[in-house]
């Protein structure tokens, strides 16, 4: 799944998704939970260092 495919069901734009990944935007908890749901991961996974 690429950014564009994940962004739409998460209710955000591709640009916003990219900004999150690059540290330019900080999504609210509602968006964080939606992103985790779309990716099929636990929310805690989004906060792990990779």
TACORNOR-V783345 format. One record per pair of residues at least 4 apart in sequence whose C-alpha atoms are under 6 Angstrom apart, sorted by the first residue. I is the first residue (numbers start at 1). GAP is how many residues later the second one is. D is the distance in whole Angstrom. If there is no record, write none. Layout:
BEGIN
I:GAP:D / I:GAP:D
END
This chain:
BEGIN
1:4:6 / 3:4:6 / 4:10:5 / 7:5:5 / 7:6:6 / 7:7:5 / 8:4:6 / 10:24:5 / 10:25:5 / 19:5:5 / 19:6:5 / 20:4:6 / 20:5:5 / 27:4:6 / 36:4:6 / 36:5:5 / 36:7:5
END
